[in-house]
Amino acid sequence: MDSAHWSASDAIAVQISKRRKAAELTRAQLAKLCSDVGGPALSPTVIGYIETGRRDPEGRRRREVTVDELLIFAKAFEVSPLLLIFPVDMDDDHTVEVLPGRDLPVWMAAKWFTGEGPLGNRNPTDGRWYVDTDEFGPWRKNNTPLELRREHDDRVKQWNDARNEAESYRSVAESASTAAQRETALASADAMENEVRNVEERLRETRREMKRYGLTPPELNDVLRHVDPVDEEARR
């Protein structure tokens, strides 16, 4: 498998072999790790078949990697499944077959897999890779649940960051050695507390949007429960 073109199973097989050897594991030892996380069928022999592909005379794989196996290997190696199927450390000359007869550079394929954009295309004239702007509309519509969940996580992180900064400035104000330093720190704390309130409103709107799409917003912790008290009360 020294070609710059790989099927998804080829990419996974290369990563399994590469990571196994880097960890100085025999196939038997890797099989034990797989068994420990729920993959007893991944014997040393099966792992060998996966790594080599059990090629037919025309070079095609006789042994593909299933989704279940991908997840088991990822846990055994303590790595994201994404890095096994789309090894982003490869250069852009390497492509992965994401659909029959349709290859993409590894990084572009990874972005599609993680929901960051639609499938790319190759310009037949100059060979450059691009994403058709006409595909973004349907893509965003169909992937709204994923985008809203990420947006919710971002809002919560923004709230925590702003609150921590506000508390930090309050602490600086308490220990300030001059009135000017104290005044500056308090002004910064007030600004960050205002940002906390702004983020709370954006978080409320994100949660409302999730409900409009029929999604159940994630449960909020105690310090954020006031942002959506009706929803939190309904969970009890």
N, C-alpha and C positions, 0 to 999 in steps of 0.2 A: 504493500500500500504506500508506495513512494510517489504516487501521482498527486498533482495539485488538486485533483478532483476527487472528492469523497462522497459516498452516500452517507446518510445520517448514521447508519450502523457502522460504517467504516470509521467515521470520526470517533464514535464511542469506543470502538474496539481499540483504536490507537491510543486513546486516553487511558483505557483500562490497563493496557500493557505498559504504557509509559509510567503511570502512577504506581503500578504494582512493582515495577523494577526500581523506581526511585525510592520506594519504601522498603526495598530489599525483601519483598514477600515472595514466597513460592506460590504457585497456583493453589496448592493445598492450603496454605495459610490464608490466602484470600478467600477461598471457599469456606473456611471456618468463620471468617468475619461475616461473610454473606449469610451463612446459616444462622449466626447469632442475631442478625437483624431481620430474620424471617425469610431467607432464601435458601432453604436446604437443597433445592434442586440444582443450584449452581455449584456443581461438583468441579473438581480440578479438570476433568475431561471436558465438561461443558464450557468452562472458562477458556480452555485451549481452543475449542471450536469457535467461540466468540472472537477471541483475539486473532485467529487466523482466517476466520470466515468460512472455512471448509470450502475453498474455491472449486468451482467446476472447471472443466477444460477450457471454457471461454473466459475464465477469470471472475465469474460472478459469485457472489456470496451464496452459500447454501444455508448459512446460519445467521439470521438477522437478530437484532437485540430488541426485546420487547420493552414496552413502557415500564412494566413492573420490574424488569431486570435493571433498567436504567436507574430507577429510584433506589433499588437495593444496593447497587454498586456505589451510588452517590453517598448513601449513608455509610457504607463500609469504608469509603475513603474520607468521610467527613468533608464533603465538598458539594457545592451546589450542582444539581443535575444539569443546569445550563452549561457548566464548564466541561461536562463530559460530552454533551451532544454538539455544542458550539464552542470549541476551544479558542477563546478570543485572543490567546497569545500568539496565534498564527498570523502571518502577514496576509495582506489583502489578495495575494496571488492564490491563496487557498480558497476553494469554494466548497460548499456543502449542498447536496441535492435535497432541497426541502420538499419538493414535489416531483413526481416522475418527470424527468426531462427538464426540470427547472432548477438551476443552480443559483446560489447567491454567495457573495463573499461572507466569511464567517461572522464578521461583526454586524453586517446588515441582517443576516439571518437571525442573530441573537436578539437584535432590536425588535424584529417581527415577533419572535417567540415570547418576548417579555411584554408585548403590547405597546411598544413605543412608536410603532408606525406600520403601515401596510407593507406587503411584499414589494421588494424592489424589482427593477427590470434592467435589462442591458440594451443600450442603444446599438442597434445593428450597424449604424454608420461608423461611429467612432469607438464603440466598445466600452463606453463609460457606463457606470452603474448609476441609476437614478430612481427616485420614487415619483410616480405619477401623481401630480397634485389633485387630479380628479378623483383619486381613490381616497383622499383624506376625509371627505365628507361622510361617505358610507362607513369608513373605518371608525371614525369618532363616534358616530351614532351607535354602531354595533358594539363598541367597546366602552360605552359610557360607564357601566358598572365598575369596570377596572379603574378607569380614570377617577371616578368619584371616591373609590376606596383609597387610592393613593393621595388624592386631594385631602381627604379626611385625616390621614396620617400626617400629612404636611402641616395642616392647620394645628393639630395637637402639638406637634414639635415646635411650631412657631410660638404657640401660647406658652409652652414650658420655657423656651429660650427667653421670651420677653419678660416673663415673671421672674426668672432667675436674675436677669439683668437689673430689673427694678429693685429686687431685694439687695443685690450687690451694691447698687448706688446708695440705697438707704444705709447700708452698713458703712460705706465710705463717708457718708454725711455725719454719722454718729461719731466717727473717729477723726473727723477733719480738725486740723490744727488752727485754721483761720476761718473767719466768717465767710470770706469769698469762696474758699474751697467747699464749705458746707452748702452755700447757696448754689454753686454749680452742680454739686452732686445731687441735691434735692430736685433741681430743675431736670436733670437727666432722669431721675427716678420717676418724676411726674410724667415725663414724655414716654417712658417705657410702660408705665401703668396705663396710659392712654392707648398705647399700642396693644396692651393686653385686652382692653375692652374692644378695640377694633377687630382683633383676631377672634374674639369670642363671637362677634356678630358674623364674621365670615364663616366660622365653624357652624353656627346655627343655620346659615343659608345652605351650606354643604349638606347638612343633615336633612334639611327640608327637601333639597333636590334628590337625595337618596331615597327618601320616602315617596316622592313623586314617581320614581322609577320602580317602586315596589320593593326596594331594598330595605333591609333592617340595619340601621346604623350601629356601629360598634358600641358596646357598653362603655360609658365614661367612668373614670375613677372619681373618688370622693371630691377632689378639689375642682373638678370640672362638671360635676353633676348639675350644677345650677344652670348650665348652658342650655340643657334640654330636659327640664324637670318632668314634663308630661311623659316623655318617652321613657325616662328612667323609672318613673312611678309605675308605668305599665309593665315593666319587667318583673316587678315584685309580686 
